[in-house]
Amino acid sequence: MHHHANTPRPHRRALVAAIVGALCVTLSACSPEPMPVPTTTPSPTALPAGDGVLTIGTLFPTTGATTFLARAQDAGVELAVREINEAGGVNGKPVVVYHRDSGDASTTKAESSFEDLVAKKVDVVIGPSSSVLAERLLPKVIAAGVVMISPSATSPVLSTLKDQGMLFRTIPSAALEGSALAEVVGKDHKVAVIYYLDDADRALRDQLAAGLDKVGSTLVASEAFSATINDADKIVSVLTKAEPDVVILASPFNAMSKNKAIISALAKAKFAGSKLWLTSQNLADYSQELPKGTLTDANGILEGAVPDTAFQKRVKSADPAVKDYRYAAEAYDATILAALAAIVAGNDSGRAVAATLQAVSASGIKCTSFGECLDVLKTRDDIDYDGISGPIGFDDAGDPHPATYGLYRYGADNRFKLVGTVVAG
């Protein structure tokens, strides 16, 4: 079980105790049973009553440095709302959605947009894309009684916040990526990790080390770098002595100049090619950044599902201008889960949705679309929605388990292409 599931969160457990009982939360911890154990729907009278209309707001960066993240996520929410309403809405009423700009973390646009959404009486906010903004907005989210579900905020810090059960995400924590990498590497390998000194990459390094122990591989070198520590030659010297079979570079996109220097040094020392793995924050198009062939056969991993052609067409039907489908599936699933939670709770208030999200994501009768889940709910109330982005299964920290990752390989042009997927956690 991933360590996030063990994070003490009495507030969330208190909210969902009537729903989940003694059932395990993560799929990996469950033993197969012939029939799901019936659960009890929470009493709507124990939670604030909604106004009868599930109202959703989105907070994605339509301005600022990360605008490339917004369009697909907005379209994923729009698609889900359309399909929910075509199926009859939530508790007999159409879902209402408002789209607002979060800007990026350098502005206070997110705060003003959130206040606007609260004035619109939203029950659920899908977003923001940024972990920094999610943490910044959390006090306002709690005060307003709105549940926040991020499709793309990956910071491990979010798993530990005192959120009163109001923060969820359909994208895994960056820490879980370390476990995924260990599974991909497999047994009997000597592994070196080069990691940036920030929360996400430290967490990835720690989970990688734990995962390698479990699969029977060995971490033979662990070298850190930062904005002020970047001795590529020293890193290569350590790796030369350690003789790893696999080298993992875990670092943020905003450390690009240092990433390029390290990658170039690794390639020169014959530690690139199929030995090298880039991680989600530095997986990028290096065709204009590095000499041709530098990354030939190097590997990469990126959190999130890779939508199939059919889903991409559905997303385009919501917004024909979408070209990058990143996090569209996670935004879509966040919206479907919110709607299902409101239906099972019989209550569209933010706190009622929050109290029921964990139950509709795990340990019930599996259903893979809103319509299919509605069919199950005609006779049972213990559903387990498995979505476009994967099985999901919220843990006590509001994180999804297990989680899906795309696996990529670079060509001689220093661009990457999808070659497979792995499920971890």
N, C-alpha and C positions, 0 to 999 in steps of 0.2 A: 504493500500500500504506500502510496506517495506520502511524503511527510506532511503535506498540507492537510491531509485528512485527519491528522492527529492534532492539529492546532486547536487549542481549547477555545471553543466558541459557544459558551452556555446560552447566549442570547438566541443564536440560531437554533440550537437544539431545543430550547424551550418553545420556540415558535412552531417547530415542526414535529414535536414529540407525538402529538396526536395522529400525525400522518404516517410517520415512518416507523414508530414503535421500535422494536428490536431489530429491524432489518438492517443489513449492512448497507453502506452508502455507496462505496465504489464497486464497480463490477468485478474488479480483480479480487475483491475480498469475499465474493459471494460463492457459495457452493451451489451447483445446479439443483434445482428442485422441480419436481414434476408439475407443480401448480404454484403460481405466485400466492403469497400470503395476503389475504384481504387486509386493507388498511382502512382507517376511518377518516372521513372528510372533516376538516376543522370546522368548528361552528362559526358561522359568519358573525354571530352576536358577540363573540369574544374579540373581534377586531373592528376597527373603524369601518363603517358602511360606506360603500362607494355611491356614486350618483346614478348608477345604472348604465353608464356608457364607459367602456374601456377607452381611455384617451392616451395615446402614445406620442412622445416627442422624440425626435432624433437630435443628436449633438455630434456633428461631424465637421471636419475642417474644410469648409468651402473657400476659406481664405487662409493665407499664411504658407509656411514652408512645407506643410504636409497635405496639401490639397489633393494629391494623387490618391489618398486613402478614402476620400469622402464619397465619390460618385457611386461606386459599387455597393458600399454599405447602405447608402440612402435607397438605392434601387432594390436591395435585398429586403429592406423593411417595407417599402412600397409594394413589392410583389407579394409578400406575406399578408399584408393588410388586405390587398385586393382578393387574394384567395380565401382568407378568413371570411370576408364579407360576402363573397359569392356562395359560401357554404352556410350562410345564415347569421354571421356575426358572432358576438359573444353575449350569452344570456339574452338572446332575442334582439339585440341592438347592434347596428354597424359599429365597427371600430373606427375611431377618428384618429388621424395622425397629423402632426405638425413637424415640419423640418426646420431646424435652426442651425446656424453656423457656430462651431466651437472656437474657430480660429486655432492658433497654435499656442503653446505654453508661454510664449513671449508677450501675450496680450491678456486682457481680462474679458475678452469677448465671450468666453465660455460662461462666466458668471452672469453677465447681463442676459445672455440667451437663455440660461437656465431660469432666471427670474421671470422672463417672458413666458416660458413654458409653464411655470407654476401658475402664472396669471391665467393661462389657458386651461387650468385644472387638469394637467396631465397626471396620470397614475404611474406611468412607466416612462423612463428615459432609456433609449437604446443609444449607447455611446458612453463617454467620448472615446475617440481612437487612442488618445494619449493617456498613459499611466499617471503622469504628473497631474494632468487635469482631473482625472478620476479621483485622485487623492485630495486635490484642492477642493473639489465640489462636494466631497462626502459629507461634511458638516451641514451644508445646505440641503442635501438629499435627505438626511436623517430628519432634520427639522421640518421639512415639507411633507414627510411621510411618503416620498416617492421612491420606488425601487429603481435602481440603476443597473443595467446589464451592458457591459462593454463587449463588443465583438473582437477587439484587437489590442487591448491594454495588457501587456504581458509581464509587468514588473512583479517580482516575488513579494515586494513590500505589500501589495494589495491583499495578499492572503493573510496578513497579520493585523490589519487595521481593525479597530473597534467600530464596526459598521452597523451594529444593531440588526444584523441580518438583512441589510438593504442593498448590499453590493454583490453582484454576480458577474461572471464573464463566461462567454462561450468559447473563448480562446484559452489555451493552457498557459500557466505561468512559465516564464523562461526557465525556471529551475527544472521543470519536467523534461525539457529538451536534453538535459544531461543524461537522464534515464533512457530516453529514446536513442541517443547516440551510443550508449553502452550496448543496447540491444542490437543496433546495426553493426557495430564493431565485432560483436560476438566473442567467443572464447579463444584463449591461447594467443593473445596478441599483446605486444608491448606498445603502450600508448603514451604519447606526450601531449600535454595541453598547454597552450599559450593563451593567457586570458587577460582581459582588461580589468583594472581595479575599479569596478562599479558593482552595484548590487546584483544586477542581472547576471553578469558573467562570473562573479564569485559563486553565485548560487548554482549556475550551470556546472562550474568546475566541481563543486562539492557533490552534486548529484551524479555527475559522471564518475567520480571516484568511487562512490558507493555502488553505482550500477556495475562498474567493471569488476568489483569484488564479487558481485553476485553471479556474473556470467563467466568468471574464471579468466579474466584478463588482468593485466598489471599496469598501473600508472607508474611509468619509469621517470617522468619528468613533468614538472609543473612550474611554468615560468610566467610571471606577471609583468605587465607593462601598463603605463598610464600616460597622461599628457606630459609628464616630466621624466618618466622612466621609459626609455625606448632604445635599448641597445640591441639591435638586430644581430650584430655579430656575436654578442655574448649568448643570446638565445640559441643561435646556430651551434656555438661551441658546446653548450650543454647538451643539445640534441645529438651532436656527433658522438659524444661519449656515451649517451644513453642508448643509442641505436634503436629508436622506436620503429615499429611497423606502421603505425598510424600517428598522424599529427593533426590535432584539432586546434583551430584558431577561433577563439570566442571573443568577439570585440564588437563595439558599436559602429554604426555607419558613420557617425560624426568623428570617428578616429581614422578617417579614410587615408590621410597622408601616412600615418604610421602603419595602417593595414597594408598599404602598397609596399612600404619599405620592408616589412616582415615577409610578405609573400615573395617579393623579389629575392630576398636573402635565402628563403627556404628553397626556392626553385634552383638557385645557383648551387646550393649544397645538396641537391638531389632529394629534398624532402617534400617536393610538390608532387604533381601527377596524381596517381591513384592513392598515394599515401595521405594526401591532404584533404581535410574536411573544413569547409567554411560553415559558419552557423547563421542563424536567422537574421541577425542584425548586420552581418557583413556580406551576406549573399547578395551579390549585385552584378550588374553588367560592367565588366572591366575592359570592354573592347577599346575604349578611348583612354583608359588609365594605365594599362600595362602593355608591354610589347607582345605582339602576336605569339601565341603558343605558350605563354607563361603558365596558364592554368589548364592546359590540355589534360583531360582525364581527372582533374580535381573534382571532389564531391562537395555537395552542399545539402543542408537540411533547413526546412522552413516550416514553422508551425501552421496549422490550418489545413482544411480539406481543399483539394483541387477539384472544383466543380466539373461535372461531366458536361458534354455538349448540350444535352437536353436542358440542364439547369441554366447554363449560360444563355440559351435561347429565351428561357423564361425571364431571366434578369434583363435581357435586352428588350423584352416586351414592356418592361416597366420603365426603362430608360435606354433608348436606342444608341445613346452616345457612350455607353460603358464599353471600355476596351480592356481594362485591367480588373479582373474579377476577384482580386484579393479581399478577403473577409466578407464577401457578399453572402456566402453560405452561413457564416457565423451570425451575421446581422439578421438574416432570414430566420434562422433557428431561434434566436433570442426573442423575436416577435411571436413566433408560433408558441413557444414555451410560455410567454406571458399570457397569451390568450387562453391556452389550456389551463393555466393556473387559475385564472379568473373564473373559468367555467367550473372547474372542480370545487373551488372555494364558494361558488355562487355569489361572488363579491368582487367587484372590480377595483376596490381601493388598493393603493400601492402596498400597504402593509399586508393585506390579504393575499395579494399576488406573491409578495416576498415569502410569506409563510407557507406557500403551497408549491413554489418552484422546485424545491428539492424533490418533493414527492412525485411530481409529474415527469421528472427526468430519470427516475431510477426505480428499480424494485417492484415494478408492476407488470401489466400485460403490454408487451412491446407493440408499438404502432409507429409507422414511419412517415405519416403525413397528417395534416390537420383533419382531413376527412376520415381517415382510418381511425384516428384517435376518437373522433366523435362517435363512430360506430361502436367502439369499445365502451364508451361512456354511457351508451344506452342501457347497458346492463351492469357495468362495473364502474367503480370510480378510482381504481388503482392502475393507472396507465404509466408506461415508461416510454416516453418519446425518444426515438433514435432518429436524428435528423440528417440533413444534407452534410453537415460538418462532422458527423460521427455519432457515437453512442451518447456522448455528453455526460450524464450522471453526476450532478453537482455534489460536491463534498461539503463538509461543514464550513469551509472557508469560502464557499460559493464558486469554487473552481471545478472545471469539467474533468472527469476521469471515466474511462480512458480518453486519450486525445490522439488526433491524427496528425501526422507530419508527412510532407512531401519530400522525396529524395531526388536530388538533381545531380547532373554531371556537366562539366564544362567541356566545350569544344576548343579547337585551336583558335577560334575567334574571341576567346575569353567571355563567351556568353553561355548561360546555363540552360539546360532543358530537363524537364521532368523524366525520371526513369523508374519511379516506383513510389510506394508509400509504406509507412510503418505506423503501427498503433502502439502507444506506450501508456503506462500508468494503470 
